[in-house]
Amino acid sequence: MGCISAKDLQAQVTDTIIAITVQTGIIEFDQIFLLISEVLKEAEDIRLNCIPSRVNMFAITKVHLMSQPNLIDAYKVWTWAVSLCNKGESKGNTKFTFNKQEEFDKKPAFEYNLGKCGDARLFWFGKFLSDYIKGVFRAQKLFPSVKQKVKDMFERIIVMRNDIFKYAQYYQGNEKYQVIAKVAANIAALGRGVQVVDAFEKHLNDYVSEVNQLYDKHSEIESEADKTGKEVYHKLDVIHLEKSDDGEPDLFRIKNKINFIVLNYLNGKKPRTADEEAFYKKIKEDRAKGKPKQLGLEHYAFGEHEFPYKLRWTGCTTIDLPIAEMSVALEDLNTQKTDIFKSRILIRNLTQTYKLKKDHMIEAWKIFIWAAGAEQGSLSRKGVCIKNQFPVLFGHDKVNYTNEQLKQLHLYFKDYLLLIPPLRIDALEAQWQKFNEQFKVLIKDWSEGDFINQTAFRQVSVYNQYNIMTNLAKNIYLLKSYRPQAKKLYEKKYKKRIEEAKEFFEQANKVIEEADPKIDPSKNIKLEELITVVHKGDKASEEKINKKKKKIDEFLAKLPK
């Protein structure tokens, strides 16, 4: 089996079989140029079903840190890493199946169950390996005949070139030489494509040999994986993945870089040469130039829940769009909760409804309306009411309060109503449902590598594909860790506040109508005393009151003075 150097690998990645040709005006040449170009595209399609998968497998396992790595090296490191994620006990937890070529129409070439391994890139390695095996065997079957077509047509073109003046006899002067120059340029471009065809045929033999060797040795490699996996586990440990749903199994991912395994356990392999080191350094520098920037979406909230997350752009639109939508959904949900939290504290502190067993906004509203009626007389006769569709205190701006606390409460309730309009609540609830749907796709489809065969991903430079996978993996772990928190926020906090808002809308106008007037203005009852008048015998325990008061005071202390 031949060895493939770093320079050989680079040539396979950056070279292309496709040749760009231009029309010459000579029908005989233009026809054969078109035909050979189509065959070269066919050859390139076959080649691209092998090379990117190989490069990505080597990048995921980091075997390119060693000189002249091969597929067996990559598979060994992968099984060790999978064993590491299974805490050195992959035997019995994992399953690997290499299917026969005749089964490829119905089954993947490689099927795998990684047990307790939840490392996204290790899952994707299995997907790349399956695609690679299919691609190599397909190339072995189809490429020889395609290459022969290319060879025959190119030889015919060379023969025709020798008679170029015969074909160009109908052109005169500069026009003739321009036509001849176009033919020469096309032949040179096609010649470069033919060279790539020849080079791929040479490497294809190595690829086929590697795959056949893997079919023969994979059981032995898998059976010995726990020996290394257990040793590495005790040195590196693993990260436990957050459960995004109840009933989800415990999963683990690699804590440190996989480089450690390659450099310390891949026996018989030499480190990269100085030339190879320089080659990969250049690749890393070029990749860094095109690496998408981090998208900071920090949102530090008051209260119990925070989402200080930093999602990363991958540079692949089909991945970034739903990721962005999910991040916005989290941000909107948290912002809404935070704003309602702030509004409720300000109102409850001023009305002191936190002292009640039923500490709801409608109870604070009763105190406000009764106090306002005592100062202003009948509010309903003045046209004060709440319009539900666009919730504002209709007619309330015409009321001129003399009491500063009533003025403040009026502003607080105006802000509260702007936060909870039915249309906005419906939109946020729909956004939350969409977040859940997108999350399921993220975990099921993306974690299993379905994005790998998307056109948008395949069109990205092979070396930049690793950028996409790195950032996508980080996004998956991040969103997976925040979903339980977001779910708890939605189920236990947000929905509770929405129910409270609905109760408020149902009863607010009735409170205005029934408050005419409840308090005798001549008694000059202070606002903080109204709680004993409006809500007789509904007081909470001193312990709960003190606990709530402490939280309110802590929050108010954080507000700008």
C-alpha positions in Angstrom: 0.0 0.0 0.0 1.5 3.3 -1.0 2.0 6.3 1.2 0.3 9.7 0.6 2.3 12.7 1.6 0.9 16.1 2.7 1.8 17.6 -0.6 -0.1 14.8 -2.4 -3.1 15.3 -0.2 -3.0 19.1 -0.9 -2.9 18.4 -4.6 -6.0 16.2 -4.3 -7.9 18.9 -2.5 -7.0 22.0 -4.5 -6.6 20.5 -8.0 -9.7 20.0 -10.1 -10.4 17.8 -13.1 -12.9 20.2 -14.6 -11.3 22.3 -17.4 -12.8 25.6 -18.4 -12.8 25.9 -22.2 -13.9 28.6 -24.6 -15.5 28.4 -28.0 -12.9 28.6 -30.8 -15.2 28.9 -33.8 -13.9 25.6 -35.3 -16.8 23.2 -35.1 -14.8 20.1 -35.0 -12.7 21.3 -32.0 -15.6 22.8 -30.2 -17.6 19.6 -30.4 -14.8 17.4 -29.0 -13.9 20.1 -26.3 -17.6 20.0 -25.2 -17.6 16.1 -25.1 -14.3 15.8 -23.1 -15.4 18.5 -20.7 -18.5 16.5 -19.9 -16.5 13.4 -19.3 -14.1 15.3 -17.1 -17.0 16.6 -15.0 -18.1 13.0 -14.6 -14.6 12.1 -13.4 -14.6 15.0 -11.0 -17.9 13.9 -9.5 -16.4 10.5 -8.8 -13.3 12.0 -7.3 -15.2 14.4 -5.0 -17.1 11.4 -3.6 -13.8 10.3 -2.0 -11.4 13.2 -1.3 -13.5 15.5 1.0 -14.6 12.6 3.2 -11.0 11.5 3.6 -9.8 14.9 4.4 -12.5 15.4 7.0 -11.9 12.1 8.7 -8.2 13.0 9.0 -9.2 16.4 10.4 -11.6 15.0 12.9 -9.2 12.4 14.3 -6.2 14.7 13.9 -4.1 11.9 12.3 -2.6 14.5 10.0 -0.5 15.5 12.9 1.6 12.5 11.9 3.6 11.9 8.8 1.9 10.1 6.0 -1.3 9.0 7.9 -3.7 6.5 6.4 -7.3 5.3 6.9 -6.3 2.6 9.4 -4.7 5.2 11.6 -7.8 7.4 11.5 -10.1 4.4 12.4 -7.8 3.4 15.3 -7.9 6.9 16.8 -11.6 7.1 16.2 -12.3 3.8 18.1 -10.0 4.9 20.9 -11.9 8.3 21.2 -15.3 6.5 21.1 -14.0 4.2 23.9 -12.8 7.2 25.9 -16.4 8.7 25.7 -17.6 5.3 27.0 -15.2 5.6 29.9 -13.1 2.8 28.4 -16.0 0.4 28.2 -17.1 0.5 24.6 -17.2 -3.3 24.3 -20.9 -4.3 24.7 -22.0 -0.6 24.4 -21.0 0.1 20.9 -21.6 -1.7 17.6 -19.9 -1.3 14.2 -21.0 -3.0 11.0 -19.2 -2.9 7.6 -21.8 -3.9 5.0 -21.0 -5.6 1.7 -20.9 -3.8 -1.6 -24.0 -5.6 -2.9 -26.0 -4.2 0.1 -25.1 -0.5 -0.5 -28.3 0.2 -2.4 -30.3 -0.6 0.7 -27.9 0.1 3.6 -25.1 2.5 4.4 -21.6 1.1 3.8 -20.9 1.6 7.5 -23.4 1.4 10.4 -22.5 2.3 14.0 -23.9 2.7 17.5 -21.5 4.7 19.7 -23.1 3.8 23.0 -22.6 6.6 25.5 -20.6 8.7 23.2 -22.3 12.0 22.4 -19.4 13.7 20.7 -20.8 15.2 17.5 -17.7 15.1 15.5 -17.1 11.4 16.3 -20.7 10.8 15.0 -19.8 12.7 11.8 -16.6 10.6 11.3 -18.9 7.5 11.0 -20.9 9.3 8.4 -17.8 10.4 6.4 -16.4 6.9 6.6 -19.7 5.4 5.2 -19.7 7.9 2.4 -16.0 7.4 1.7 -16.3 3.6 1.5 -19.1 3.9 -1.0 -17.2 6.6 -2.9 -14.1 4.5 -3.2 -15.8 1.3 -4.3 -17.9 3.4 -6.8 -14.7 5.0 -8.1 -13.1 1.6 -8.4 -16.0 0.4 -10.6 -16.6 3.5 -12.7 -13.3 5.5 -12.9 -11.3 3.2 -15.3 -13.8 3.5 -18.1 -14.2 7.2 -17.5 -10.4 7.6 -17.6 -10.2 5.6 -20.8 -12.8 7.9 -22.5 -10.7 10.9 -21.4 -7.5 9.3 -22.7 -9.1 8.4 -26.1 -10.6 11.8 -26.6 -7.5 13.7 -25.5 -5.3 11.6 -27.9 -7.7 12.5 -30.7 -7.5 16.2 -29.8 -3.7 16.0 -30.0 -3.9 14.4 -33.4 -6.3 17.2 -34.5 -4.0 19.8 -33.1 -1.2 18.6 -35.5 -3.5 19.5 -38.4 -4.7 22.8 -36.8 -3.9 24.8 -40.0 -6.2 22.6 -42.0 -9.1 23.3 -39.5 -8.3 27.0 -39.4 -7.9 27.5 -43.2 -11.1 29.5 -43.4 -9.7 32.2 -41.2 -7.2 34.9 -42.3 -4.5 37.0 -40.6 -4.9 37.9 -36.9 -8.2 36.1 -36.7 -6.6 32.8 -37.7 -3.9 33.2 -35.0 -6.5 34.1 -32.4 -8.5 30.9 -33.2 -5.3 28.8 -33.0 -4.4 30.5 -29.6 -7.9 29.6 -28.3 -7.4 25.9 -29.3 -4.0 25.9 -27.7 -5.3 27.4 -24.4 -8.2 24.8 -24.3 -5.8 21.9 -24.9 -3.5 23.2 -22.1 -6.5 23.5 -19.7 -7.7 20.0 -20.7 -4.2 18.7 -20.2 -4.1 19.8 -16.6 -7.4 18.1 -16.0 -6.0 14.9 -17.6 -3.0 15.1 -15.2 -5.4 15.2 -12.2 -7.2 12.2 -13.6 -4.0 10.3 -13.8 -3.0 11.3 -10.3 -6.3 10.3 -8.8 -6.1 6.9 -10.5 -2.8 6.3 -8.9 -4.1 7.3 -5.4 -7.4 5.4 -6.0 -5.5 2.1 -5.9 -4.1 3.1 -2.4 -7.7 4.0 -1.3 -9.1 0.7 -2.4 -6.2 -1.1 -0.6 -6.9 0.8 2.6 -10.6 0.1 2.6 -10.0 -3.6 2.0 -7.5 -3.6 4.8 -10.0 -1.9 7.1 -12.7 -4.5 6.2 -10.1 -7.2 7.2 -8.8 -5.6 10.4 -11.7 -3.6 11.8 -12.8 -6.3 14.3 -9.3 -6.5 15.7 -9.0 -2.8 16.0 -12.4 -2.5 17.8 -11.6 -5.3 20.2 -8.4 -3.6 21.3 -9.9 -0.1 21.5 -10.8 -0.3 25.3 -7.2 -0.9 26.2 -6.2 2.6 25.0 -9.6 4.1 25.7 -9.5 3.2 29.4 -6.0 4.5 29.8 -6.8 7.8 28.1 -10.0 8.1 30.1 -8.1 8.0 33.4 -5.8 10.8 32.0 -8.2 13.1 30.3 -11.7 12.3 31.6 -14.9 13.3 29.7 -17.6 15.9 29.7 -21.1 14.9 30.6 -23.6 16.3 28.2 -26.7 18.0 29.6 -29.9 16.1 29.0 -32.2 18.1 26.8 -35.2 15.9 27.6 -36.4 13.7 30.3 -35.5 10.0 29.7 -32.5 10.9 27.5 -29.6 8.5 28.2 -26.3 9.8 29.8 -23.9 10.8 27.0 -20.3 12.0 27.2 -17.9 13.9 24.9 -14.2 14.4 24.8 -12.9 16.9 27.3 -9.5 17.6 25.8 -8.3 17.8 22.2 -8.0 14.5 20.4 -4.4 15.6 19.5 -3.3 14.1 22.8 -4.4 10.6 21.7 -2.7 10.9 18.3 0.6 12.2 19.6 0.9 9.7 22.5 -0.7 6.5 21.3 -0.4 6.2 17.6 2.7 4.0 17.7 4.9 3.4 14.7 4.1 6.9 13.2 6.6 9.7 12.9 5.7 13.3 13.6 5.3 15.5 10.6 8.3 16.6 8.7 9.3 20.3 8.6 7.8 20.6 5.1 4.6 19.0 6.2 4.5 21.2 9.3 4.9 24.3 7.1 2.2 23.0 4.7 -0.4 22.4 7.5 0.5 25.7 9.2 -0.3 27.5 5.9 -3.6 25.6 5.7 -4.5 26.6 9.3 -3.6 30.3 8.6 -5.8 30.3 5.4 -8.6 28.6 7.3 -8.4 31.2 10.1 -8.9 34.0 7.6 -12.2 32.6 6.5 -13.3 31.4 9.9 -16.7 32.9 10.8 -16.7 35.3 13.7 -18.3 34.4 17.0 -21.8 35.8 17.4 -22.1 37.2 20.9 -25.7 37.1 22.2 -25.0 37.7 25.9 -28.1 38.6 27.8 -27.6 38.8 31.5 -31.0 38.9 33.1 -32.3 39.8 36.6 -34.0 37.0 38.3 -33.2 33.3 38.5 -32.5 32.5 34.8 -29.7 33.7 32.6 -28.6 32.9 29.0 -25.1 34.2 28.7 -24.6 32.2 25.5 -22.2 32.8 22.6 -23.4 31.1 19.5 -21.0 30.8 16.5 -21.6 31.4 12.9 -20.6 28.4 10.8 -20.6 30.2 7.4 -23.1 27.7 6.0 -26.4 29.4 5.4 -28.6 26.4 5.8 -27.2 25.8 9.2 -26.8 29.4 10.4 -30.4 30.5 9.6 -32.1 28.1 12.0 -29.3 28.6 14.6 -29.9 32.3 14.5 -33.7 31.8 14.8 -33.2 29.6 17.8 -30.9 32.1 19.5 -33.4 34.9 18.9 -36.2 32.8 20.3 -34.1 32.2 23.5 -33.3 35.9 23.7 -36.9 37.1 23.1 -38.2 34.6 25.7 -35.7 35.7 28.3 -36.2 39.4 27.5 -39.9 39.1 27.8 -39.7 37.2 31.1 -37.1 39.7 32.4 -39.2 42.8 31.5 -42.3 41.3 33.1 -40.3 40.3 36.1 -39.1 43.9 36.5 -42.5 45.4 35.9 -44.2 43.1 38.5 -41.7 43.9 41.2 -42.1 47.7 40.8 -45.9 47.4 40.9 -46.0 44.8 43.8 -43.5 46.8 45.8 -45.5 50.0 45.6 -48.9 48.3 46.2 -47.4 45.7 48.7 -49.4 42.9 47.2 -46.3 40.6 47.9 -47.8 40.4 51.4 -50.9 38.5 50.0 -51.5 34.8 49.6 -52.7 35.5 46.1 -49.9 37.7 44.9 -51.3 38.4 41.4 -51.3 41.5 39.2 -55.1 41.8 39.3 -54.8 42.3 43.1 -52.3 45.1 42.7 -54.7 46.6 40.0 -57.6 46.6 42.5 -55.5 48.6 45.0 -54.5 51.1 42.3 -58.0 51.6 41.0 -59.5 51.9 44.5 -56.9 54.5 45.4 -57.4 56.3 42.1 -61.2 56.3 42.7 -60.8 57.8 46.1 -58.8 60.7 44.7 -60.6 61.2 41.4 -64.1 59.9 41.9 -65.7 57.5 39.4 -63.1 56.4 36.8 -65.6 54.5 34.7 -67.6 57.7 34.2 -64.5 59.4 33.0 -64.1 56.7 30.3 -61.2 54.9 31.8 -60.9 51.3 30.5 -58.6 48.8 29.0 -58.7 47.9 25.3 -57.7 44.2 25.1 -56.5 44.0 21.5 -54.1 46.9 22.0 -53.9 47.1 25.8 -53.6 50.6 27.0 -55.3 52.5 29.8 -57.8 54.2 27.5 -58.8 57.6 28.8 -56.4 57.4 31.7 -54.1 60.2 30.4 -56.9 62.6 31.0 -56.7 61.9 34.8 -54.4 64.2 36.7 -53.2 62.6 39.9 -52.0 64.7 42.8 -50.6 61.7 44.7 -47.1 60.9 43.5 -47.4 57.2 44.1 -50.5 57.0 41.9 -48.7 58.8 39.2 -45.9 56.3 39.4 -48.3 53.3 39.5 -50.1 54.7 36.4 -46.7 54.7 34.5 -45.9 51.2 35.8 -49.2 49.7 34.7 -48.8 51.4 31.3 -45.5 49.6 30.9 -46.9 46.3 32.1 -49.7 46.4 29.6 -47.3 47.0 26.7 -45.5 43.8 27.7 -48.5 41.5 27.6 -50.7 42.3 24.6 -52.4 39.1 23.3 -50.9 39.4 19.9 -47.3 39.5 21.3 -48.0 36.6 23.6 -49.3 34.5 20.8 -46.3 35.4 18.7 -43.8 34.4 21.4 -45.6 31.2 22.1 -45.4 30.3 18.4 -41.7 31.2 18.5 -41.2 28.9 21.4 -42.9 26.0 19.5 -40.7 26.7 16.5 -37.7 26.6 18.7 -38.6 23.2 20.0 -39.2 21.9 16.4 -35.8 23.3 15.3 -34.1 21.9 18.3 -35.4 18.4 17.5 -33.9 18.8 14.0 -30.7 20.1 15.5 -30.3 17.1 17.7 -31.6 14.3 15.4 -30.6 15.4 11.9 -27.5 17.5 12.5 -26.1 15.4 15.2 -26.4 12.4 12.9 -24.6 14.3 10.1 -27.5 14.8 7.6 -26.1 18.3 6.8 -23.0 16.6 5.3 -24.8 15.8 2.0 -26.5 19.2 1.7 -25.4 21.1 -1.3 -24.6 24.3 0.7 -22.1 22.2 2.8 -20.5 20.4 -0.1 -19.9 23.7 -2.0 -17.8 25.0 0.8 -14.0 24.5 0.6 -13.0 21.2 2.1 -10.7 22.8 4.7 -13.5 25.3 5.7 -15.9 22.4 6.1 -14.0 21.6 9.3 -14.7 25.2 10.5 -18.4 24.5 10.0 -18.3 21.2 11.9 -16.3 22.7 14.8 -18.7 25.7 15.3 -21.8 23.5 14.7 -20.6 21.1 17.4 -20.1 23.9 19.9 -23.6 25.3 19.0 -25.2 21.8 19.5 -23.5 21.4 22.9 -24.5 25.0 23.9 -28.1 24.8 22.8 -28.5 21.3 24.3 -27.2 22.6 27.7 -29.6 25.6 27.6 -32.7 23.8 26.5 -33.6 22.3 29.9 -33.1 25.8 31.5 -35.2 27.4 28.7 -37.9 24.7 29.1 -38.0 25.3 32.9 -38.2 29.0 32.3 -41.1 28.6 29.9 -43.0 26.0 31.8 -42.6 27.3 35.4 -42.1 31.0 34.9 -43.3 32.3 31.6 -46.5 30.3 31.3 -47.4 31.3 34.8 -47.0 35.0 33.9 -49.0 34.6 30.8 -51.9 33.0 32.8 -51.6 35.9 35.2 -51.8 38.3 32.2 -54.9 36.6 30.9 -56.6 36.8 34.3 -55.7 40.5 34.4 -57.4 41.2 31.0 -60.5 39.2 32.0 -61.1 41.1 35.2 -59.4 44.6 34.8 -62.4 46.5 33.4 -64.8 44.8 35.9 -62.6 46.1 38.7 -62.9 49.7 37.3 -66.7 49.4 37.1 -67.1 48.0 40.6 -64.7 50.5 42.3 -67.1 53.5 42.2 -66.0 54.6 44.8 -64.9 52.1 47.4 -62.8 54.4 49.6 -64.0 57.5 51.3 -61.6 60.3 50.3 -62.1 62.1 53.5 -60.5 59.2 55.5 -57.2 60.0 53.7 -56.0 56.3 53.7 -52.4 56.0 52.4 -51.7 53.7 49.5 -49.6 51.2 51.6 -52.6 50.9 54.0 -55.0 49.9 51.2 -53.9 46.3 51.3 -55.6 45.8 54.6 -58.8 47.4 53.3 -59.0 45.8 49.9 -57.7 42.4 50.8 -59.0 41.6 54.3 -57.7 38.3 55.8 -55.7 37.3 52.7 -52.3 37.9 54.2 -49.5 35.4 53.6 -47.2 34.1 56.4 -44.5 36.4 57.7 -41.9 33.9 56.4 -43.1 34.2 52.8 -43.5 37.9 53.1 -39.9 38.4 54.3 -38.6 36.1 51.6 -40.4 38.0 48.9 -39.4 41.3 50.3 -35.7 40.3 50.4 -35.9 39.4 46.7 -37.6 42.7 45.8 -35.1 44.7 47.7 -32.2 42.9 46.1 -33.6 43.6 42.7 -34.3 47.3 43.4 -30.8 47.7 44.6 -29.5 46.7 41.2 -31.5 49.3 39.3 -29.9 52.5 38.2 -30.4 55.3 40.7 
